């Protein structure tokens, strides 16, 4: 079924587990509650697709295009999403252990998303909404989070080495034990954040707000 045309198709509740769907066009398709477990979707086009409640556990979505897609309550645990495009996508989803290295998540909505131990190195999260997201233990090294909203997010034990967090809102975020070496935190808001045991060696903090931050030593 690779390179198939499913543009606007109704695939609600479809079982596509283990399917080979590389390069398939799912633009504006209805894939609500569809099962894509372990499916191969490399370089597929899912622009504007409705994937609420879909299951993509262990799927291979390398360089897939999810621009403007709705993945609310979708399960992408252990999925390979390297270099995929999630620009403006709604990803209020379950993504533990997912590989999102080099993915474009700019302007995406990830409010409350579960990204425990996810790989996000070199990912673009510019202006992404990550309010109360769980990113504990995730790898965000070299990631771009300019002006991202991370209020009350859990980043405990996360690796943010060399991450760009200029203008990011981390008010009340949990950064206990996080690695922020060489991170760019200019003009970021860390008011009330938990920085107990966090490593801020050589981080850039010009104009950063640390009011009420726990464990911060100037």
Phi, psi and omega in degrees: 000005179303145179062022179285161178255105178243029181301120178071011183290153175263103182243027180301131179067010181293145176258102180243027180297139179065010182284150175264105187236025183302132176073010182284144179266107177251023182308127177059019179284150175266104181244030181302129177060018178287154181253110177247026181310126175060013179288154177258114184237029184300133178059022176280157180252109180244030180303125177070008181290148178260106186241026180301129179074004180290154180246117180235035183299126177069014181284158178251105184242036181304126179057026175283155182251109180250024182306128178063013179284153177252108180247034180303130178061017176283154179250108179245031179304134176062014180284149175263108186238027183301134176060018178280160182250114179243029181305125179062012179287153175263106187242047176281074196228178179257109186231034181296139178064011178289149177258105180244025178304133177064012179284152176261107180244024182296135179064013179282154177257113180234031181302120179073008180294150178259112183233034181301129178060020178286154177259118184226025181294139182063010178287152177256109180243031180304125179055026175285150178263108184236029180303123179062020176289151179257104181245025182302130177073008182282159178256105179247025181298135180065008179285154177255118180234037181302127176056024176284150177262111181236031181300127177061021176285152177262106179243025182298131179070008181284153177260109180243027181298130181064013178289150179257110184239028183300124178072009180286149179258106181245028181301125178072010181286152177262107180246023181301127178072008181284151177261109181244026179301132177062012179290149177262107185245020181304131177063012177284155179252109178244028179301127178072008180286153177265111181246021179302121177074006179285147180258109181250022182300128177062018175285148178269118187234027179296123179075010180283139180264112179250019183304123177073007180293138181272128175084005180275129177240116182288000000 
